[in-house]
Amino acid sequence: SKLNTIMITEKLYTNPNLKLSEVALKLEVSSHELSKLINDNIYKNFTDFINEYRIEEAKQLIEANSIYTIEAIGNQSGFNSKSTFYHIFKKYTGKTPAEFRKES
């Protein structure tokens, strides 16, 4: 709960270089404890956990009819490369960002 709150309020996921240790420090727990918490309770690894927030952010930006390019939306959502953004977006939504934009 505290983890989700901090992710949403501080938008830590928008940092493309976010590390498990940085989030653990904010929560005042060890990296090992945070990793275990995510694995045992959310059933994901840290990267997948963060990417879900990034994809939700990207979807909101696309749905808001933003003037940004798809690449800029990926960057704003915390992805540091266009190819990674496209790959992860399609993995989570089943569509490319452009297809998602057309349907929004």
N, CA, C and O atoms as a DFTB+ gen file, in Angstrom:
416 C
 N C O
     1  1       0.832      -1.191       0.000
     2  2       0.000       0.000       0.000
     3  2       0.880       1.261       0.000
     4  3       0.679       2.173      -0.802
     5  1       1.850       1.290       0.908
     6  2       2.769       2.431       0.950
     7  2       3.576       2.513      -0.350
     8  3       3.884       3.599      -0.842
     9  1       3.910       1.338      -0.889
    10  2       4.654       1.280      -2.148
    11  2       3.835       1.887      -3.280
    12  3       4.343       2.717      -4.034
    13  1       2.573       1.482      -3.406
    14  2       1.712       2.034      -4.458
    15  2       1.515       3.533      -4.283
    16  3       1.538       4.286      -5.256
    17  1       1.322       3.964      -3.044
    18  2       1.125       5.391      -2.770
    19  2       2.326       6.203      -3.224
    20  3       2.177       7.231      -3.885
    21  1       3.503       5.741      -2.871
    22  2       4.719       6.480      -3.237
    23  2       4.944       6.453      -4.756
    24  3       5.427       7.428      -5.332
    25  1       4.598       5.357      -5.385
    26  2       4.757       5.274      -6.843
    27  2       3.826       6.285      -7.538
    28  3       4.228       6.951      -8.491
    29  1       2.601       6.389      -7.058
    30  2       1.613       7.268      -7.688
    31  2       1.887       8.736      -7.364
    32  3       1.883       9.581      -8.259
    33  1       2.121       9.039      -6.099
    34  2       2.286      10.444      -5.724
    35  2       3.590      11.041      -6.234
    36  3       3.628      12.204      -6.635
    37  1       4.658      10.248      -6.219
    38  2       5.959      10.777      -6.644
    39  2       6.320      10.417      -8.078
    40  3       7.316      10.906      -8.612
    41  1       5.515       9.562      -8.704
    42  2       5.755       9.125     -10.089
    43  2       7.210       8.692     -10.299
    44  3       7.865       9.091     -11.262
    45  1       7.685       7.874      -9.377
    46  2       9.074       7.409      -9.455
    47  2       9.356       6.680     -10.759
    48  3      10.473       6.723     -11.274
    49  1       8.343       6.014     -11.289
    50  2       8.496       5.202     -12.502
    51  2       8.854       6.024     -13.728
    52  3       9.301       5.464     -14.729
    53  1       8.668       7.343     -13.676
    54  2       9.007       8.170     -14.843
    55  2      10.516       8.367     -14.988
    56  3      10.982       8.878     -16.006
    57  1      11.266       7.967     -13.985
    58  2      12.726       8.005     -14.066
    59  2      13.180       6.763     -14.832
    60  3      13.022       5.650     -14.332
    61  1      13.739       6.927     -16.028
    62  2      14.130       5.752     -16.821
    63  2      15.261       4.938     -16.188
    64  3      15.471       3.782     -16.553
    65  1      15.982       5.532     -15.249
    66  2      17.095       4.832     -14.606
    67  2      16.758       4.399     -13.178
    68  3      17.654       4.144     -12.373
    69  1      15.472       4.317     -12.870
    70  2      15.035       3.953     -11.523
    71  2      15.577       2.591     -11.118
    72  3      15.531       1.629     -11.886
    73  1      16.086       2.533      -9.911
    74  2      16.648       1.286      -9.390
    75  2      15.876       0.836      -8.159
    76  3      15.319       1.649      -7.421
    77  1      15.856      -0.456      -7.958
    78  2      15.200      -1.044      -6.796
    79  2      15.708      -0.392      -5.508
    80  3      14.929      -0.111      -4.597
    81  1      17.011      -0.155      -5.444
    82  2      17.613       0.418      -4.231
    83  2      17.075       1.814      -3.930
    84  3      16.929       2.176      -2.762
    85  1      16.776       2.605      -4.965
    86  2      16.233       3.953      -4.760
    87  2      14.835       3.894      -4.154
    88  3      14.510       4.664      -3.249
    89  1      14.016       2.983      -4.653
    90  2      12.652       2.830      -4.127
    91  2      12.720       2.302      -2.696
    92  3      11.978       2.761      -1.828
    93  1      13.595       1.355      -2.454
    94  2      13.765       0.790      -1.111
    95  2      14.173       1.879      -0.124
    96  3      13.684       1.912       1.006
    97  1      15.057       2.760      -0.545
    98  2      15.510       3.857       0.313
    99  2      14.338       4.761       0.689
   100  3      14.206       5.158       1.847
   101  1      13.496       5.083      -0.277
   102  2      12.312       5.917      -0.021
   103  2      11.375       5.247       0.981
   104  3      10.753       5.915       1.807
   105  1      11.283       3.932       0.899
   106  2      10.385       3.187       1.791
   107  2      11.054       2.791       3.104
   108  3      10.421       2.220       3.992
   109  1      12.348       3.104       3.209
   110  2      13.140       2.790       4.401
   111  2      13.159       1.289       4.693
   112  3      13.004       0.858       5.835
   113  1      13.353       0.511       3.634
   114  2      13.534      -0.939       3.752
   115  2      14.757      -1.315       2.921
   116  3      15.242      -0.516       2.120
   117  1      15.245      -2.519       3.114
   118  2      16.390      -2.951       2.306
   119  2      15.910      -3.335       0.907
   120  3      14.732      -3.625       0.699
   121  1      16.835      -3.331      -0.041
   122  2      16.507      -3.748      -1.413
   123  2      15.969      -5.169      -1.416
   124  3      15.029      -5.491      -2.143
   125  1      16.571      -6.006      -0.602
   126  2      16.143      -7.410      -0.518
   127  2      14.697      -7.506      -0.015
   128  3      13.900      -8.270      -0.561
   129  1      14.360      -6.734       1.020
   130  2      12.990      -6.756       1.553
   131  2      11.981      -6.278       0.507
   132  3      10.910      -6.864       0.353
   133  1      12.332      -5.219      -0.203
   134  2      11.424      -4.689      -1.221
   135  2      11.240      -5.690      -2.350
   136  3      10.118      -5.914      -2.806
   137  1      12.319      -6.287      -2.799
   138  2      12.238      -7.289      -3.865
   139  2      11.345      -8.448      -3.436
   140  3      10.502      -8.908      -4.207
   141  1      11.530      -8.912      -2.215
   142  2      10.720     -10.015      -1.683
   143  2       9.248      -9.605      -1.594
   144  3       8.362     -10.386      -1.943
   145  1       8.989      -8.390      -1.129
   146  2       7.618      -7.878      -1.025
   147  2       6.926      -7.888      -2.392
   148  3       5.791      -8.349      -2.518
   149  1       7.616      -7.379      -3.403
   150  2       7.034      -7.328      -4.755
   151  2       6.830      -8.741      -5.289
   152  3       5.771      -9.047      -5.836
   153  1       7.818      -9.591      -5.140
   154  2       7.715     -10.968      -5.646
   155  2       6.616     -11.757      -4.940
   156  3       5.835     -12.453      -5.588
   157  1       6.556     -11.650      -3.612
   158  2       5.627     -12.469      -2.824
   159  2       4.198     -11.955      -2.824
   160  3       3.261     -12.741      -2.685
   161  1       4.014     -10.647      -2.977
   162  2       2.674     -10.073      -2.872
   163  2       2.079      -9.633      -4.210
   164  3       0.863      -9.664      -4.399
   165  1       2.932      -9.230      -5.115
   166  2       2.440      -8.740      -6.406
   167  2       2.739      -9.766      -7.501
   168  3       2.218      -9.668      -8.612
   169  1       3.575     -10.743      -7.180
   170  2       3.928     -11.840      -8.084
   171  2       4.570     -11.351      -9.373
   172  3       4.311     -11.875     -10.457
   173  1       5.408     -10.342      -9.232
   174  2       6.137      -9.789     -10.379
   175  2       7.550      -9.476      -9.919
   176  3       7.832      -9.400      -8.723
   177  1       8.432      -9.295     -10.896
   178  2       9.750      -8.779     -10.529
   179  2       9.688      -7.247     -10.577
   180  3       8.701      -6.672     -11.037
   181  1      10.727      -6.613     -10.108
   182  2      10.741      -5.155     -10.008
   183  2      10.508      -4.487     -11.364
   184  3       9.729      -3.539     -11.464
   185  1      11.173      -4.973     -12.394
   186  2      11.049      -4.376     -13.725
   187  2       9.621      -4.441     -14.237
   188  3       9.102      -3.447     -14.746
   189  1       8.979      -5.589     -14.112
   190  2       7.586      -5.718     -14.563
   191  2       6.663      -4.816     -13.745
   192  3       5.738      -4.209     -14.285
   193  1       6.918      -4.734     -12.449
   194  2       6.132      -3.871     -11.564
   195  2       6.209      -2.414     -12.025
   196  3       5.185      -1.738     -12.123
   197  1       7.405      -1.938     -12.305
   198  2       7.609      -0.553     -12.749
   199  2       7.024      -0.339     -14.142
   200  3       6.405       0.692     -14.406
   201  1       7.219      -1.306     -15.029
   202  2       6.714      -1.156     -16.397
   203  2       5.192      -1.057     -16.434
   204  3       4.648      -0.380     -17.307
   205  1       4.496      -1.711     -15.514
   206  2       3.036      -1.574     -15.474
   207  2       2.636      -0.127     -15.217
   208  3       1.718       0.389     -15.854
   209  1       3.320       0.523     -14.291
   210  2       3.040       1.944     -14.028
   211  2       3.359       2.786     -15.253
   212  3       2.614       3.706     -15.590
   213  1       4.451       2.478     -15.909
   214  2       4.849       3.244     -17.095
   215  2       3.825       3.101     -18.215
   216  3       3.492       4.079     -18.884
   217  1       3.329       1.892     -18.418
   218  2       2.331       1.669     -19.471
   219  2       1.025       2.388     -19.137
   220  3       0.398       2.972     -20.021
   221  1       0.615       2.351     -17.884
   222  2      -0.600       3.074     -17.481
   223  2      -0.443       4.570     -17.722
   224  3      -1.371       5.227     -18.194
   225  1       0.714       5.101     -17.401
   226  2       1.007       6.518     -17.645
   227  2       0.932       6.818     -19.147
   228  3       0.324       7.807     -19.554
   229  1       1.543       5.974     -19.955
   230  2       1.529       6.170     -21.409
   231  2       0.101       6.115     -21.949
   232  3      -0.281       6.934     -22.785
   233  1      -0.679       5.158     -21.478
   234  2      -2.071       5.038     -21.934
   235  2      -2.860       6.295     -21.595
   236  3      -3.638       6.786     -22.413
   237  1      -2.659       6.812     -20.388
   238  2      -3.360       8.046     -19.992
   239  2      -2.950       9.216     -20.877
   240  3      -3.794      10.015     -21.284
   241  1      -1.661       9.320     -21.173
   242  2      -1.191      10.410     -22.036
   243  2      -1.755      10.278     -23.447
   244  3      -2.133      11.276     -24.061
   245  1      -1.813       9.064     -23.958
   246  2      -2.362       8.843     -25.298
   247  2      -3.859       9.161     -25.301
   248  3      -4.350       9.834     -26.207
   249  1      -4.582       8.679     -24.288
   250  2      -6.031       8.895     -24.225
   251  2      -6.388      10.363     -24.021
   252  3      -7.480      10.794     -24.390
   253  1      -5.477      11.127     -23.437
   254  2      -5.724      12.549     -23.205
   255  2      -5.563      13.360     -24.490
   256  3      -5.574      14.590     -24.464
   257  1      -5.410      12.651     -25.623
   258  2      -5.207      13.302     -26.918
   259  2      -4.057      14.291     -26.865
   260  3      -4.138      15.402     -27.387
   261  1      -2.994      13.857     -26.223
   262  2      -1.860      14.750     -26.050
   263  2      -1.238      15.079     -27.407
   264  3      -1.335      14.313     -28.366
   265  1      -0.609      16.223     -27.447
   266  2       0.027      16.680     -28.680
   267  2       1.394      16.042     -28.872
   268  3       2.053      16.251     -29.891
   269  1       1.814      15.259     -27.880
   270  2       3.128      14.639     -27.942
   271  2       3.179      13.496     -28.942
   272  3       2.180      12.826     -29.203
   273  1       4.358      13.292     -29.490
   274  2       4.573      12.135     -30.358
   275  2       4.566      10.884     -29.485
   276  3       4.701      10.958     -28.263
   277  1       4.408       9.751     -30.131
   278  2       4.444       8.478     -29.400
   279  2       5.786       8.333     -28.683
   280  3       5.837       7.886     -27.537
   281  1       6.854       8.707     -29.353
   282  2       8.183       8.608     -28.742
   283  2       8.296       9.499     -27.506
   284  3       8.861       9.086     -26.494
   285  1       7.760      10.721     -27.585
   286  2       7.794      11.635     -26.437
   287  2       6.973      11.075     -25.277
   288  3       7.360      11.216     -24.117
   289  1       5.857      10.448     -25.582
   290  2       5.024       9.831     -24.547
   291  2       5.800       8.706     -23.869
   292  3       5.757       8.569     -22.646
   293  1       6.500       7.912     -24.648
   294  2       7.338       6.860     -24.080
   295  2       8.383       7.430     -23.139
   296  3       8.603       6.905     -22.047
   297  1       9.023       8.505     -23.567
   298  2      10.045       9.152     -22.730
   299  2       9.436       9.698     -21.440
   300  3       9.997       9.527     -20.358
   301  1       8.286      10.354     -21.567
   302  2       7.617      10.923     -20.393
   303  2       7.158       9.845     -19.421
   304  3       7.036      10.092     -18.221
   305  1       6.908       8.670     -19.933
   306  2       6.427       7.566     -19.104
   307  2       7.565       6.808     -18.430
   308  3       7.322       5.941     -17.591
   309  1       8.791       7.126     -18.787
   310  2       9.931       6.515     -18.117
   311  2      10.722       5.522     -18.949
   312  3      11.639       4.877     -18.440
   313  1      10.377       5.394     -20.224
   314  2      11.151       4.489     -21.091
   315  2      12.292       5.266     -21.720
   316  3      12.114       6.407     -22.147
   317  1      13.468       4.645     -21.776
   318  2      14.607       5.385     -22.320
   319  2      14.912       5.036     -23.767
   320  3      15.894       5.524     -24.328
   321  1      14.078       4.193     -24.381
   322  2      14.245       3.971     -25.813
   323  2      12.888       3.683     -26.449
   324  3      11.991       3.102     -25.839
   325  1      12.782       4.112     -27.693
   326  2      11.540       3.930     -28.441
   327  2      11.234       2.443     -28.617
   328  3      10.088       2.018     -28.471
   329  1      12.264       1.655     -28.930
   330  2      12.037       0.227     -29.176
   331  2      11.562      -0.495     -27.918
   332  3      10.676      -1.347     -27.986
   333  1      12.145      -0.158     -26.776
   334  2      11.702      -0.765     -25.516
   335  2      10.265      -0.374     -25.224
   336  3       9.458      -1.219     -24.836
   337  1       9.938       0.898     -25.408
   338  2       8.568       1.370     -25.177
   339  2       7.582       0.598     -26.049
   340  3       6.580       0.092     -25.542
   341  1       7.847       0.500     -27.338
   342  2       6.940      -0.209     -28.254
   343  2       6.791      -1.673     -27.843
   344  3       5.683      -2.209     -27.805
   345  1       7.916      -2.309     -27.536
   346  2       7.903      -3.727     -27.173
   347  2       7.078      -3.961     -25.901
   348  3       6.214      -4.837     -25.875
   349  1       7.340      -3.189     -24.859
   350  2       6.645      -3.365     -23.574
   351  2       5.172      -2.973     -23.711
   352  3       4.301      -3.635     -23.147
   353  1       4.894      -1.913     -24.450
   354  2       3.501      -1.482     -24.631
   355  2       2.685      -2.588     -25.285
   356  3       1.580      -2.906     -24.845
   357  1       3.246      -3.170     -26.344
   358  2       2.535      -4.245     -27.049
   359  2       2.388      -5.480     -26.154
   360  3       1.362      -6.160     -26.187
   361  1       3.415      -5.761     -25.360
   362  2       3.369      -6.911     -24.440
   363  2       2.212      -6.766     -23.441
   364  3       1.526      -7.743     -23.141
   365  1       2.000      -5.561     -22.933
   366  2       0.984      -5.341     -21.902
   367  2      -0.411      -5.079     -22.461
   368  3      -1.406      -5.413     -21.817
   369  1      -0.496      -4.484     -23.655
   370  2      -1.816      -4.096     -24.174
   371  2      -2.259      -4.918     -25.384
   372  3      -3.438      -4.926     -25.735
   373  1      -1.314      -5.607     -26.018
   374  2      -1.639      -6.345     -27.231
   375  2      -1.699      -5.465     -28.474
   376  3      -2.030      -5.933     -29.564
   377  1      -1.372      -4.178     -28.297
   378  2      -1.410      -3.223     -29.415
   379  2      -0.153      -2.375     -29.393
   380  3       0.501      -2.238     -28.359
   381  1       0.176      -1.810     -30.538
   382  2       1.267      -0.830     -30.553
   383  2       0.698       0.480     -29.999
   384  3      -0.520       0.653     -29.963
   385  1       1.562       1.400     -29.568
   386  2       1.050       2.692     -29.104
   387  2       0.227       3.416     -30.172
   388  3      -0.772       4.063     -29.856
   389  1       0.643       3.308     -31.424
   390  2      -0.097       3.973     -32.514
   391  2      -1.489       3.357     -32.682
   392  3      -2.467       4.081     -32.870
   393  1      -1.584       2.032     -32.614
   394  2      -2.887       1.367     -32.713
   395  2      -3.775       1.783     -31.538
   396  3      -4.969       2.032     -31.705
   397  1      -3.179       1.854     -30.364
   398  2      -3.923       2.259     -29.166
   399  2      -4.436       3.689     -29.338
   400  3      -5.574       3.988     -28.978
   401  1      -3.601       4.571     -29.888
   402  2      -3.997       5.971     -30.088
   403  2      -5.177       6.060     -31.059
   404  3      -6.120       6.814     -30.820
   405  1      -5.128       5.295     -32.152
   406  2      -6.220       5.297     -33.131
   407  2      -7.542       4.896     -32.513
   408  3      -8.591       5.434     -32.867
   409  1      -7.492       3.944     -31.583
   410  2      -8.711       3.429     -30.963
   411  2      -9.192       4.258     -29.784
   412  3     -10.283       4.024     -29.263
   413  1      -8.385       5.228     -29.359
   414  2      -8.759       6.053     -28.185
   415  2      -9.644       7.216     -28.567
   416  3     -10.043       7.998     -27.705
